[in-house]
Amino acid sequence: MTTMTTRERLEKASAELSAAIDANDTKRANELAPTVRTLVTQIKAASTVDAMAAVPGSMPDYEDPTATAQAGGFAKSVLAAGFSLKERPSVEVDATRAFGIKAPTLTGAAPTTWNTTSTVYVPLAADRRFIYPSMPTTNAGNATAVPDFTITARAVTGTVQRDVDATTDKATLANTIVHTTEEIPQHAVVIDGLPNQLLESVPALGQLLEQEGRLAVLESIDAHVFAKLTAGATQSVTGTGLIAQIRNAVAAMRTAGMNPDLLIVDPADAVILDLTEDTAGAFLFSLDSASSAAPLFGLRIAESVAAVGSAPLLVDTARIGQLYLGTMRVEADPFTGFKKNLTDLRVETNALMHIRDATAAHLVESGV
């Protein structure tokens, strides 16, 4: 029995399809049409391979599957791609060559639902009313501890003013300055179990996840800064109403030699300040001001979510101390979830708010 070639089968099927159409045999025509389309596709594919084979170098010299298995073709392909357990644990190889399969190269873009080029991703809403940008800041790099100093007392013994011909001891100024080396705490968060396909094929999603992780770290840093500012702050409350209490606290700080320039307030207190009215019922502060209740005694106002539930805090930023910020790192771990094609994304940095003079912060509330 002679086996027909693909082209001969196409000619036969095409003739039968034409006859069915001429005879208005819709059922038979519908049965033959898929066969004709399949045969046409097969002939076109074969023609492409033949055309590529006719051009030297256009088709790789694939090994026979059996020979490949015997000679270690798969291993050769992986090693040739540069695989190294320590230096390059992930490589890509041509599967058809690795498995010894002779196949034409796919031309044109393969349809996919993952490999999108869209970059329109909007981060989730988050409260970014931070206070840490208002602090004097030093780049700590990769340091894990910093040397600095703390002022704990100042005292004058004797009389500073004296006669020009006096022979008595002059006044003595004693400052208690303690040298300190303080460890820098780490602020880190891990976003775990992310599908590899998302991180590889949708760059904007990777960027979004980095932003979310970074936000969590910055929220931690801001809470750390506020906690350090309030830990040793002096406290007082004098007067009726928030504005009067703040002004009296400014006076108390100036008496102690400080010059407060920053007021950190709970969002609820910020609303009270902004909506304060004069005796005529008009708002006391400008409604088009760029910051809450500004100007208020020359103070910059920082409305902070870290201060929720806390009394207003006055700060002399020139004397309070230093915020040490380390290097921000964003790292992916595709190996822990290797079996499931999952990646953990870690965002971390080191950050320390070092307080040099605790009296440079003042809480507007009664002492305890």
ZAVEX-808961 format. One record per residue (C-alpha): chain; x, y, z. Coordinates in steps of 0.05 Angstrom, whole numbers, plus 32768, in hexadecimal, padded with zeros to 4 digits. Example, Ala and Ser with C-alpha at 12.3 -4.5 7.8 and 13.67 -1.06 7.14 Angstrom:
# ZAVEX-808961
<chain A; east 80F6; north 7FA6; up 809C>
<chain A; east 8111; north 7FEB; up 808F>
This chain:
# ZAVEX-808961
<chain A; east 8000; north 8000; up 8000>
<chain A; east 801C; north 8043; up 7FEB>
<chain A; east 801C; north 807A; up 8020>
<chain A; east 8006; north 80BF; up 8007>
<chain A; east 8030; north 80FB; up 8015>
<chain A; east 8014; north 8136; up 803B>
<chain A; east 800D; north 815E; up 7FFB>
<chain A; east 7FE7; north 8125; up 7FD9>
<chain A; east 7FB8; north 811F; up 8016>
<chain A; east 7FAC; north 816A; up 8011>
<chain A; east 7F9B; north 8166; up 7FC7>
<chain A; east 7F6A; north 812E; up 7FD4>
<chain A; east 7F49; north 8150; up 8010>
<chain A; east 7F44; north 8192; up 7FEA>
<chain A; east 7F21; north 816F; up 7FAF>
<chain A; east 7EEF; north 814E; up 7FDD>
<chain A; east 7EE2; north 8190; up 8000>
<chain A; east 7ED5; north 81B3; up 7FBD>
<chain A; east 7EA5; north 817C; up 7FA8>
<chain A; east 7E7F; north 8181; up 7FEA>
<chain A; east 7E79; north 81CC; up 7FE1>
<chain A; east 7E60; north 81C5; up 7F9A>
<chain A; east 7E2D; north 8192; up 7FB2>
<chain A; east 7E16; north 81C0; up 7FEB>
<chain A; east 7E2A; north 8188; up 801B>
<chain A; east 7E36; north 81B4; up 8058>
<chain A; east 7E41; north 817B; up 8088>
<chain A; east 7E77; north 815A; up 805E>
<chain A; east 7E98; north 819D; up 8050>
<chain A; east 7E9C; north 81AC; up 809B>
<chain A; east 7EBC; north 8168; up 80A6>
<chain A; east 7EF1; north 8172; up 8071>
<chain A; east 7F04; north 81BB; up 807F>
<chain A; east 7F2D; north 81AE; up 80BF>
<chain A; east 7F54; north 8177; up 809C>
<chain A; east 7F66; north 81A7; up 8063>
<chain A; east 7F7D; north 81DD; up 8093>
<chain A; east 7FA8; north 81AC; up 80BB>
<chain A; east 7FCA; north 8192; up 807C>
<chain A; east 7FD7; north 81D9; up 8063>
<chain A; east 7FF8; north 81EA; up 80A6>
<chain A; east 8024; north 81AC; up 80A3>
<chain A; east 803C; north 81BB; up 805D>
<chain A; east 804D; north 8204; up 8070>
<chain A; east 8074; north 81ED; up 80AD>
<chain A; east 809B; north 81BA; up 8084>
<chain A; east 80AB; north 81F0; up 8050>
<chain A; east 80C6; north 821E; up 8087>
<chain A; east 80F5; north 81E8; up 80A2>
<chain A; east 810D; north 81D7; up 805C>
<chain A; east 811B; north 8220; up 804E>
<chain A; east 8143; north 8229; up 808E>
<chain A; east 816A; north 81E9; up 8081>
<chain A; east 817D; north 8204; up 803D>
<chain A; east 81A2; north 823E; up 805D>
<chain A; east 81E4; north 822B; up 807E>
<chain A; east 81E4; north 8239; up 80C9>
<chain A; east 8199; north 8247; up 80CE>
<chain A; east 818A; north 8204; up 80EE>
<chain A; east 81B2; north 81E9; up 8128>
<chain A; east 81D4; north 81A6; up 8121>
<chain A; east 81A8; north 817F; up 8152>
<chain A; east 81BE; north 813E; up 816E>
<chain A; east 8198; north 80FD; up 8169>
<chain A; east 816E; north 80F3; up 81A8>
<chain A; east 818D; north 80B0; up 81B7>
<chain A; east 81D3; north 80C9; up 81AB>
<chain A; east 81C5; north 8106; up 81D7>
<chain A; east 81AF; north 80DA; up 8211>
<chain A; east 81ED; north 80AF; up 8209>
<chain A; east 821E; north 80E9; up 8203>
<chain A; east 8200; north 8114; up 8239>
<chain A; east 81E4; north 814A; up 820B>
<chain A; east 81B5; north 8166; up 8240>
<chain A; east 81ED; north 816E; up 8272>
<chain A; east 8219; north 818D; up 823D>
<chain A; east 81E4; north 81C0; up 822C>
<chain A; east 81DA; north 81D4; up 8275>
<chain A; east 8224; north 81DA; up 8283>
<chain A; east 8230; north 8200; up 8242>
<chain A; east 81FC; north 8233; up 8259>
<chain A; east 822A; north 8242; up 8294>
<chain A; east 8207; north 821D; up 82CC>
<chain A; east 822C; north 8224; up 830F>
<chain A; east 8210; north 8213; up 8353>
<chain A; east 822F; north 8250; up 8374>
<chain A; east 8237; north 8283; up 833C>
<chain A; east 81FD; north 8274; up 830C>
<chain A; east 81CA; north 8244; up 832A>
<chain A; east 8195; north 8257; up 82F6>
<chain A; east 81A0; north 8250; up 82AB>
<chain A; east 8176; north 824C; up 826C>
<chain A; east 8184; north 821A; up 8234>
<chain A; east 8163; north 8208; up 81F2>
<chain A; east 8136; north 81CD; up 8204>
<chain A; east 8133; north 81B2; up 81BE>
<chain A; east 817F; north 81AF; up 81B9>
<chain A; east 8187; north 8194; up 8200>
<chain A; east 8157; north 815C; up 81F2>
<chain A; east 8170; north 814E; up 81AB>
<chain A; east 8130; north 8162; up 8188>
<chain A; east 8132; north 817E; up 8142>
<chain A; east 80FE; north 81B5; up 813D>
<chain A; east 80F6; north 81F8; up 811A>
<chain A; east 80FE; north 8237; up 8141>
<chain A; east 80BD; north 8258; up 8154>
<chain A; east 80B5; north 8299; up 812E>
<chain A; east 808B; north 82D3; up 8145>
<chain A; east 8074; north 82E3; up 818C>
<chain A; east 8056; north 82A9; up 81B2>
<chain A; east 8012; north 82B8; up 81D0>
<chain A; east 8016; north 82C1; up 821C>
<chain A; east 7FED; north 82DE; up 8254>
<chain A; east 8029; north 82EB; up 8280>
<chain A; east 805D; north 8310; up 8257>
<chain A; east 803A; north 8352; up 8259>
<chain A; east 805D; north 8395; up 824E>
<chain A; east 802A; north 83BD; up 8276>
<chain A; east 8048; north 83E9; up 82AC>
<chain A; east 8008; north 8408; up 82C5>
<chain A; east 8008; north 83F0; up 830E>
<chain A; east 7FF1; north 841C; up 8347>
<chain A; east 800C; north 840C; up 838D>
<chain A; east 7FDA; north 83FF; up 83C4>
<chain A; east 7FC6; north 843C; up 83EC>
<chain A; east 7FF2; north 8449; up 8428>
<chain A; east 7FFB; north 8480; up 845C>
<chain A; east 803E; north 84A0; up 844C>
<chain A; east 803D; north 84D9; up 847F>
<chain A; east 8084; north 84CB; up 8497>
<chain A; east 80AE; north 84F2; up 84C9>
<chain A; east 80F2; north 84D2; up 84BC>
<chain A; east 8102; north 8501; up 8480>
<chain A; east 8101; north 853B; up 84B2>
<chain A; east 813B; north 851E; up 84DA>
<chain A; east 8184; north 852E; up 84CC>
<chain A; east 819C; north 84F1; up 84A7>
<chain A; east 81DF; north 84CE; up 849C>
<chain A; east 81EC; north 8496; up 846A>
<chain A; east 8203; north 845A; up 8494>
<chain A; east 8213; north 842E; up 8458>
<chain A; east 821C; north 83E6; up 846F>
<chain A; east 822F; north 83F8; up 84B7>
<chain A; east 820D; north 83D0; up 84EE>
<chain A; east 8220; north 8401; up 8526>
<chain A; east 8232; north 844B; up 852A>
<chain A; east 825E; north 8473; up 855A>
<chain A; east 823D; north 84B3; up 8573>
<chain A; east 8233; north 84DA; up 85B4>
<chain A; east 81FC; north 84EC; up 85E5>
<chain A; east 81F6; north 852B; up 860E>
<chain A; east 81D9; north 851E; up 8653>
<chain A; east 81E7; north 855E; up 867B>
<chain A; east 8202; north 85A4; up 8679>
<chain A; east 8216; north 85CB; up 86B8>
<chain A; east 8239; north 860E; up 86C6>
<chain A; east 825F; north 8614; up 8707>
<chain A; east 8272; north 865A; up 871E>
<chain A; east 8264; north 869F; up 8701>
<chain A; east 8271; north 86AB; up 86B7>
<chain A; east 8274; north 86F7; up 86BF>
<chain A; east 82B2; north 870F; up 86E4>
<chain A; east 82DD; north 874B; up 86EE>
<chain A; east 8316; north 8752; up 86BD>
<chain A; east 8348; north 8752; up 86F6>
<chain A; east 8329; north 8719; up 871D>
<chain A; east 8357; north 86E1; up 8734>
<chain A; east 8323; north 86AF; up 8749>
<chain A; east 8313; north 8670; up 8721>
<chain A; east 82EA; north 867B; up 86E3>
<chain A; east 82A7; north 865A; up 86D9>
<chain A; east 82A8; north 8611; up 86C1>
<chain A; east 827A; north 85F5; up 868D>
<chain A; east 8271; north 85AA; up 8693>
<chain A; east 824F; north 8582; up 865D>
<chain A; east 8242; north 8539; up 8666>
<chain A; east 824E; north 851B; up 8622>
<chain A; east 824F; north 84D0; up 861C>
<chain A; east 826E; north 84AC; up 85E1>
<chain A; east 8241; north 8474; up 85C9>
<chain A; east 8242; north 843C; up 8595>
<chain A; east 81FB; north 8429; up 8584>
<chain A; east 81E6; north 83ED; up 855B>
<chain A; east 81BC; north 83FC; up 851E>
<chain A; east 817B; north 83D3; up 851D>
<chain A; east 8165; north 83B1; up 84DE>
<chain A; east 8122; north 83BE; up 84BD>
<chain A; east 810D; north 8386; up 848E>
<chain A; east 80D0; north 8366; up 846F>
<chain A; east 80C8; north 8329; up 8442>
<chain A; east 8091; north 8322; up 840E>
<chain A; east 808E; north 82D7; up 8407>
<chain A; east 8070; north 82A6; up 83D6>
<chain A; east 8070; north 82D0; up 8396>
<chain A; east 8067; north 82A8; up 8355>
<chain A; east 80A7; north 82AB; up 832C>
<chain A; east 807F; north 82B7; up 82ED>
<chain A; east 8064; north 82F9; up 8309>
<chain A; east 80A9; north 8313; up 831B>
<chain A; east 80C8; north 82FE; up 82DA>
<chain A; east 8093; north 8312; up 82A9>
<chain A; east 8073; north 8350; up 82C7>
<chain A; east 80AA; north 8381; up 82D9>
<chain A; east 8079; north 83B4; up 82F3>
<chain A; east 805E; north 8382; up 8326>
<chain A; east 80A4; north 8377; up 8340>
<chain A; east 80AB; north 83C2; up 8347>
<chain A; east 8069; north 83C5; up 836C>
<chain A; east 807E; north 838F; up 839C>
<chain A; east 80BF; north 83B3; up 83A9>
<chain A; east 8099; north 83F2; up 83B9>
<chain A; east 806B; north 83CD; up 83EA>
<chain A; east 80A6; north 83AD; up 840D>
<chain A; east 80CB; north 83F0; up 8410>
<chain A; east 808D; north 8411; up 842D>
<chain A; east 808A; north 83DE; up 8466>
<chain A; east 80D3; north 83EC; up 8477>
<chain A; east 80C9; north 8437; up 8476>
<chain A; east 808D; north 8431; up 84A4>
<chain A; east 80B8; north 840A; up 84D5>
<chain A; east 80EF; north 843F; up 84D1>
<chain A; east 80BE; north 8477; up 84DE>
<chain A; east 80A1; north 8453; up 851B>
<chain A; east 80E8; north 8448; up 8535>
<chain A; east 80F9; north 8492; up 852C>
<chain A; east 80BB; north 84A9; up 8552>
<chain A; east 80C7; north 8478; up 858A>
<chain A; east 810E; north 8490; up 8593>
<chain A; east 80F9; north 84D9; up 8593>
<chain A; east 80C5; north 84D0; up 85C9>
<chain A; east 80EC; north 849F; up 85F5>
<chain A; east 8112; north 84D5; up 861C>
<chain A; east 80EA; north 8513; up 8609>
<chain A; east 80DA; north 8547; up 863E>
<chain A; east 8090; north 8553; up 864B>
<chain A; east 8062; north 858C; up 865E>
<chain A; east 801D; north 85A8; up 8651>
<chain A; east 8009; north 85F0; up 8660>
<chain A; east 7FCD; north 8617; up 8646>
<chain A; east 7F88; north 860A; up 862A>
<chain A; east 7F82; north 85EF; up 85E5>
<chain A; east 7FB5; north 85CE; up 85B7>
<chain A; east 7FD3; north 860D; up 859A>
<chain A; east 7FDF; north 862C; up 85DF>
<chain A; east 7FFE; north 85EB; up 85F9>
<chain A; east 802D; north 85E7; up 85BD>
<chain A; east 8043; north 862F; up 85C6>
<chain A; east 8051; north 8625; up 8610>
<chain A; east 8079; north 85E7; up 85FF>
<chain A; east 80A2; north 860E; up 85CC>
<chain A; east 80B1; north 8640; up 8604>
<chain A; east 80C7; north 8609; up 8633>
<chain A; east 80F7; north 85ED; up 85FF>
<chain A; east 8114; north 8631; up 85F0>
<chain A; east 8120; north 863C; up 863A>
<chain A; east 8148; north 85FB; up 8639>
<chain A; east 8172; north 8615; up 8600>
<chain A; east 814F; north 85F0; up 85C8>
<chain A; east 8130; north 860E; up 8589>
<chain A; east 80F8; north 85DF; up 8573>
<chain A; east 80EA; north 85E1; up 8528>
<chain A; east 80C0; north 85A2; up 851E>
<chain A; east 807C; north 8590; up 853A>
<chain A; east 8066; north 8547; up 8531>
<chain A; east 801C; north 853D; up 853B>
<chain A; east 7FE8; north 8506; up 853A>
<chain A; east 7FBC; north 850C; up 84FC>
<chain A; east 7F80; north 851B; up 8529>
<chain A; east 7FA6; north 8555; up 8549>
<chain A; east 7FB9; north 856E; up 8504>
<chain A; east 7F70; north 8573; up 84F3>
<chain A; east 7F63; north 859A; up 8533>
<chain A; east 7F9A; north 85CC; up 8522>
<chain A; east 7F84; north 85D4; up 84D9>
<chain A; east 7F3B; north 85E0; up 84ED>
<chain A; east 7F49; north 8610; up 8526>
<chain A; east 7F1E; north 8650; up 851E>
<chain A; east 7F28; north 8696; up 8538>
<chain A; east 7EF3; north 86BD; up 855F>
<chain A; east 7ED2; north 86D1; up 851E>
<chain A; east 7EC9; north 8689; up 8508>
<chain A; east 7EFF; north 868C; up 84D1>
<chain A; east 7F34; north 8656; up 84CC>
<chain A; east 7F73; north 866C; up 84F0>
<chain A; east 7FA3; north 864C; up 84BE>
<chain A; east 7FA5; north 8653; up 8473>
<chain A; east 7F7D; north 861E; up 844E>
<chain A; east 7FAE; north 861C; up 8414>
<chain A; east 7FEA; north 860F; up 8440>
<chain A; east 8019; north 85D7; up 8428>
<chain A; east 801E; north 85B9; up 846E>
<chain A; east 7FF0; north 85B1; up 84A9>
<chain A; east 7FE4; north 85F0; up 84D2>
<chain A; east 801F; north 8616; up 84B6>
<chain A; east 803A; north 8645; up 84CA>
<chain A; east 8035; north 8636; up 8515>
<chain A; east 806B; north 8659; up 853E>
<chain A; east 809E; north 864C; up 8507>
<chain A; east 8095; north 8600; up 850E>
<chain A; east 8093; north 85CE; up 84D5>
<chain A; east 8057; north 85A0; up 84DF>
<chain A; east 8060; north 8555; up 84D3>
<chain A; east 801E; north 8530; up 84D5>
<chain A; east 8032; north 84E8; up 84E3>
<chain A; east 8010; north 84A5; up 84E8>
<chain A; east 8048; north 848F; up 8517>
<chain A; east 802E; north 84C3; up 8548>
<chain A; east 7FE7; north 84A8; up 854C>
<chain A; east 7FD0; north 84AA; up 8594>
<chain A; east 800C; north 84D3; up 85AA>
<chain A; east 800F; north 851B; up 85C4>
<chain A; east 802E; north 854F; up 8595>
<chain A; east 807A; north 854B; up 8594>
<chain A; east 80A8; north 8588; up 858C>
<chain A; east 80EE; north 857A; up 8570>
<chain A; east 812D; north 85A3; up 8568>
<chain A; east 8147; north 857D; up 852C>
<chain A; east 818B; north 85A0; up 852F>
<chain A; east 8199; north 8582; up 8574>
<chain A; east 8170; north 8543; up 8579>
<chain A; east 81A1; north 8513; up 8558>
<chain A; east 81AB; north 84ED; up 8518>
<chain A; east 8186; north 84BB; up 84EE>
<chain A; east 81B5; north 8487; up 84D1>
<chain A; east 819B; north 8464; up 8493>
<chain A; east 81BD; north 8428; up 8474>
<chain A; east 81BA; north 840B; up 842E>
<chain A; east 8175; north 83F4; up 8417>
<chain A; east 8177; north 83AE; up 83FB>
<chain A; east 8144; north 838A; up 83D0>
<chain A; east 8154; north 8341; up 83C6>
<chain A; east 812F; north 8306; up 83A8>
<chain A; east 8135; north 82BE; up 83BF>
<chain A; east 811C; north 828F; up 8388>
<chain A; east 813A; north 8251; up 83A9>
<chain A; east 8112; north 8247; up 83E9>
<chain A; east 80D3; north 823C; up 83C0>
<chain A; east 80F9; north 821B; up 8387>
<chain A; east 80CB; north 81DE; up 8383>
<chain A; east 808D; north 820B; up 837C>
<chain A; east 80AB; north 8242; up 8350>
<chain A; east 80A1; north 8275; up 8388>
<chain A; east 80CF; north 82AE; up 839B>
<chain A; east 80D6; north 82D4; up 83DD>
<chain A; east 80E5; north 831F; up 83D7>
<chain A; east 810A; north 8340; up 8410>
<chain A; east 8111; north 838B; up 841D>
<chain A; east 813E; north 83A2; up 8455>
<chain A; east 816A; north 83DA; up 8470>
<chain A; east 818D; north 83EF; up 84B0>
<chain A; east 8174; north 842E; up 84D2>
<chain A; east 8182; north 844F; up 8515>
<chain A; east 8168; north 8490; up 8533>
<chain A; east 819F; north 84A3; up 8564>
<chain A; east 818A; north 84D6; up 8598>
<chain A; east 81C3; north 8506; up 85AC>
<chain A; east 819A; north 8533; up 85DA>
<chain A; east 8157; north 8519; up 85F2>
<chain A; east 8142; north 855F; up 860A>
<chain A; east 813E; north 8574; up 85C1>
<chain A; east 80FA; north 8550; up 85BF>
<chain A; east 80BF; north 8567; up 85E8>
<chain A; east 807B; north 8547; up 85F0>
<chain A; east 8040; north 8576; up 85F9>
<chain A; east 8021; north 854F; up 8632>
<chain A; east 8027; north 854C; up 867E>
<chain A; east 8062; north 8524; up 8699>
<chain A; east 8058; north 84E0; up 86BA>
